[in-house]
């Protein structure tokens, strides 16, 4: 199974991805970016669908 990944350089810290994750595997880094726990990610793609800058994709 694949997992999704957030390109932290492109992340605008909007937080849109966090509330749509059904397994709450998205956390906030020290610099207010988002990171996905690849082991917990179920690859549903909900986060990628709501990202306004398209910085989330499957690894």
Secondary structure, DSSP 8 states (H G I E B T S, - for coil): ---EEE-TTT-----TTGGG-TT--EEE-TTS-EEE-TTT-----HHHHH-TT--EEE-
